[in-house]
Amino acid sequence: MFGNSTNARELILGNVRRWTGDHDALKRAVCFKEAIDFQVQRAIHDDTWVSLVHDKLSSLDWEFLEDILEFLAPFREEILLLEGNRKQVALHDVYPSLEVIRNPLLSFLSRISDPASHFHQSLTLAWNKLDKYYSLRSLSPVICASIVLNPNVDSFFESTEHGWGDQPCWTIEAMLLVGQ
């Protein structure tokens, strides 16, 4: 799985400003779920006060963690893409990325069965913020003009790899806004 490296067994910490550490830590935990279950079970057995019995994860808990891992994957990929693979992180990079992460957020939100749960409420708040402030439907003429007038993005509206070429509705709306 991870080999004999001691790095494979080191703890991965999350980062408050990024999703990558949380994703990687959760991926490590899911990979070692049998070992984690074994250690918790052993601790419960050795615990004379029985204080750890509620810390054991059920199969439903593990399934939920695997769902969260799947949910975090697009966030991780977009963050890494914005950090390293693009020459500059500009608005024309950020807006398509926001659309990429909005869809998994909405999909995952619809799969959570308890709308009163803290997790569901947190995701609903995240969705509302994304929808309010970063919706592509609300592109401003200034943002669109900054993209159109940027000499570094000559083929931005046509490129499907590094632009909006696969989203013609965004391009049409942006051109209309710039025309205004």
JORA-V446773 format. One record per run of one state. SS is the DSSP state (h for helix, s for strand, l for the rest). FROM is the first residue (numbers start at 1). LEN is the number of residues. If there is no record, write none. Layout:
SS/FROM/LEN, SS/FROM/LEN
//
This chain:
l/1/5, h/6/4, l/10/5, s/15/1, l/16/2, s/18/1, l/19/1, h/20/12, l/32/1, h/33/14, l/47/6, h/53/3, l/56/3, h/59/27, l/86/5, h/91/21, l/112/6, h/118/16, l/134/2, h/136/3, l/139/2, h/141/8, l/149/2, h/151/3, l/154/14, h/168/12, l/180/1
//
